[in-house]
């Protein structure tokens, strides 16, 4: 999916896929080459599927990864975490 937001292109085909999780909705975290982060969300309500892109900051990206990834996967993306 491609979407222009605030004059910038967000493209799931060219961005790095970082994490995926299904809870209330199907959410995939992506990182662009310029260190911008965004979610690609798929919602299904009453049999109708909608897709959206939501821009987030690095803090939200790390929080999502803490929740969605195993420890080893998180540290591969963000570096080792101190005890």
C-alpha positions in Angstrom: 0.0 0.0 0.0 1.2 3.5 -0.8 -0.1 6.7 0.8 1.1 10.3 0.7 0.8 12.0 4.1 2.1 15.6 4.7 3.8 15.5 1.3 5.8 12.3 2.2 5.4 8.8 0.6 4.7 5.9 2.9 5.0 2.6 1.0 4.8 -0.9 2.5 6.6 -2.4 -0.5 9.8 -0.3 -0.1 9.9 0.1 3.7 11.6 -2.3 6.1 9.1 -4.6 7.9 10.0 -4.6 11.6 7.1 -6.4 13.5 3.6 -7.7 13.1 0.9 -8.4 15.6 -2.8 -9.2 15.6 -4.9 -8.0 18.5 -7.8 -5.6 18.0 -6.6 -5.2 14.4 -3.8 -6.6 12.2 -0.9 -4.2 12.6 2.5 -4.2 10.9 5.3 -1.8 11.8 7.5 -0.5 9.1 10.6 1.8 9.0 11.4 4.0 6.1 15.0 4.7 4.9 14.8 8.2 6.5 14.1 6.6 10.0 10.4 7.4 9.9 8.1 4.7 11.4 4.5 3.8 10.4 1.9 1.2 11.0 0.0 -0.5 8.2 -3.3 -1.5 9.8 -6.0 -3.8 8.5 -9.4 -3.6 10.3 -12.3 -5.9 9.6 -15.7 -4.9 11.0 -19.0 -6.3 10.0 -17.3 -8.2 7.1 -15.9 -4.9 5.7 -12.1 -4.7 5.4 -10.3 -1.3 5.7 -6.6 -0.5 5.4 -4.8 2.5 6.8 -1.3 3.9 7.3 -0.6 5.7 10.6 2.7 7.6 11.2 4.3 7.0 14.6 7.4 8.1 16.4 10.4 6.0 17.6 9.1 5.7 21.1 5.8 4.1 19.9 7.7 1.9 17.5 9.9 0.5 20.3 6.9 0.0 22.6 5.1 -2.0 19.9 8.2 -4.1 19.4 8.4 -4.8 23.1 4.9 -6.2 23.0 5.0 -7.9 19.6 8.5 -9.5 19.5 10.5 -12.0 21.4 13.5 -10.6 23.3 16.0 -11.8 20.8 14.1 -10.2 17.9 13.8 -6.9 19.8 17.5 -6.8 20.5 18.3 -7.6 16.8 16.4 -4.5 15.8 17.1 -2.0 18.6 20.3 -3.3 20.2 21.0 -5.0 23.5 19.0 -3.9 26.5 20.7 -3.5 29.9 19.4 -5.4 32.9 
